[in-house]
């Protein structure tokens, strides 16, 4: 069972890295490579969303991080010229796997 958990974790991390890399590429955000580095990928998300880098700290505070996640993903959706309400769906299980792909690979 442990092997399956590791596989799913690594696959999810690679998927999110790929989608964040694609979003950064489509928005013209520099340093796309940060999508693959833990902690720096959250900083990259803040930059894509137009939020200051210190917002990274908000992701480390329980309960506040849910609000920060929604606001950052709303900013990312706006940066991709998509409806901001897509950011709210990032707290919904399964939808939080579909939305990043939509933002990364749709026109």
Backbone torsions as a table, in degrees:
resi	resn	phi	psi	omega
1	UNK	NA	-36.8	-179.1
2	UNK	-60.6	-37.5	178.7
3	UNK	-63.5	-39.1	178.6
4	UNK	-65.4	-41.1	178.7
5	UNK	-62.9	-43.4	177.7
6	UNK	-61.4	-44.0	-179.2
7	UNK	-62.2	-46.3	-179.8
8	UNK	-64.0	-40.8	179.4
9	UNK	-63.2	-46.2	-179.4
10	UNK	-67.5	-40.7	179.1
11	UNK	-64.1	-41.1	178.7
12	UNK	-65.6	-42.5	179.1
13	UNK	-62.7	-43.3	179.1
14	UNK	-64.9	-41.3	178.8
15	UNK	-61.8	-47.6	-179.9
16	UNK	-66.7	-36.3	175.8
17	UNK	-62.9	-43.4	179.6
18	UNK	-63.8	-43.5	-179.1
19	UNK	-69.5	-40.0	178.6
20	UNK	-66.2	-37.6	175.6
21	UNK	-60.7	-44.1	178.4
22	UNK	-64.3	-40.2	178.1
23	UNK	-64.2	-44.6	179.7
24	UNK	-62.7	-38.2	179.4
25	UNK	-65.5	-44.8	-178.2
26	UNK	-70.7	-26.1	178.5
27	UNK	-92.2	-4.6	179.7
28	UNK	72.8	24.0	179.4
29	UNK	-77.4	129.2	179.0
30	UNK	-70.5	165.1	178.2
31	UNK	61.7	48.0	178.6
32	UNK	-59.1	-26.8	-178.0
33	UNK	-59.3	-20.5	179.0
34	UNK	-62.0	-18.9	179.8
35	UNK	-60.6	-22.2	-176.0
36	UNK	-97.7	-4.8	-175.1
37	UNK	-109.3	124.8	178.3
38	UNK	-55.8	148.3	-176.9
39	UNK	72.8	-50.0	178.3
40	UNK	-64.0	-28.9	178.9
41	UNK	-66.8	-32.6	176.1
42	UNK	-70.0	-39.6	175.8
43	UNK	-60.5	-43.4	177.8
44	UNK	-61.3	-41.8	177.6
45	UNK	-59.5	-42.0	178.3
46	UNK	-62.5	-41.7	179.8
47	UNK	-65.9	-41.9	178.1
48	UNK	-61.8	-40.2	-178.0
49	UNK	-76.4	-8.3	-179.1
50	UNK	81.2	18.4	178.3
51	UNK	-94.9	153.6	177.7
52	UNK	-68.2	154.7	-177.5
53	UNK	-61.3	-26.4	-179.1
54	UNK	-67.6	-12.5	176.4
55	UNK	-61.4	-18.2	175.7
56	UNK	-53.9	-36.0	179.7
57	UNK	-62.7	-35.1	-179.2
58	UNK	-62.9	-27.8	178.7
59	UNK	-71.6	-13.7	-178.5
60	UNK	-96.3	-4.6	-177.7
61	UNK	-101.3	119.6	179.8
62	UNK	-55.7	144.5	-178.7
63	UNK	72.2	-46.4	176.2
64	UNK	-62.1	-31.9	-177.7
65	UNK	-64.0	-30.1	177.3
66	UNK	-64.9	-42.5	178.2
67	UNK	-66.3	-42.9	179.7
68	UNK	-62.8	-41.7	179.2
69	UNK	-59.9	-47.2	-179.3
70	UNK	-62.0	-47.7	-177.8
71	UNK	-64.7	-39.5	179.1
72	UNK	-67.7	-44.6	179.5
73	UNK	-68.2	-29.5	173.6
74	UNK	-64.7	-41.1	177.2
75	UNK	-65.3	-37.9	177.5
76	UNK	-65.0	-42.6	178.0
77	UNK	-60.9	-42.7	177.6
78	UNK	-63.3	-39.3	179.4
79	UNK	-63.6	-28.8	177.4
80	UNK	-91.8	6.2	-179.5
81	UNK	60.4	42.6	176.0
82	UNK	-116.7	165.3	179.9
83	UNK	-61.9	135.9	-177.5
84	UNK	-65.3	-25.2	-178.3
85	UNK	-63.3	-15.2	175.6
86	UNK	-61.3	-28.6	177.8
87	UNK	-63.9	-32.6	178.4
88	UNK	-66.1	-33.9	-179.5
89	UNK	-68.0	-12.5	-179.8
90	UNK	-69.0	-11.8	175.4
91	UNK	-95.1	1.1	179.4
92	UNK	-97.1	122.1	178.3
93	UNK	-56.1	146.5	-176.8
94	UNK	75.7	-47.3	176.5
95	UNK	-62.2	-32.3	-179.9
96	UNK	-71.2	-5.6	172.2
97	UNK	-97.6	-24.5	-177.7
98	UNK	-87.0	-41.4	-175.6
99	UNK	-58.6	-47.1	-180.0
100	UNK	-59.2	-38.2	178.4
101	UNK	-66.3	-40.2	178.1
102	UNK	-61.1	-44.1	-179.5
103	UNK	-70.3	-30.7	-176.7
104	UNK	-82.9	-37.5	-168.2
105	UNK	-115.0	-4.9	177.7
106	UNK	-89.0	160.6	-179.9
107	UNK	-83.6	NA	NA
